[in-house]
């Protein structure tokens, strides 16, 4: 397992917004596991960060995983700016009663490599909640199979209340 504190692809000190190596890790691991591309042909890291019509987030492999990436769609959905999002423990994206369920789900992702069709309750910075609908969560594995974290994408959600 990779130590994200020394891996530049998931190091919290590295600005991954448009980092080409991190983009390759995201897109190649997605394509290998899911069997289709994450982004349209010709899209690059800048497109994924600022123009993608879907939320994309990733966290590292620490015992209490922290977000290392959140595109602008994710920042808008969760209500955090980049500097607030990066380093935030990913468990805080779920309400306390939902955290055990979230961990069980992440264990399933670890066993299977990815899970599609995910639905889960998440919490914004404001405390408002929303349901992720039809999300896809996958392991960030490089070409050698080394684990660098977990990522998720979704483009549909339902606000609560």
Secondary structure, DSSP 8 states (H G I E B T S, - for coil): ---TTT-TTT-TTS--TT-HHHHHHHHHHHHHHHSS-SS-TT--HHHHHHT-SSEEEEE-SSTT-BEEEE-HHHHHHHT--HHHHTT-BGGGGS-GGGHHHHHHHHHHHHHHSEEEEEEEEEE-TTS-EEEEEEEEEEEEE-TT--EEEEEEEESEEEE--
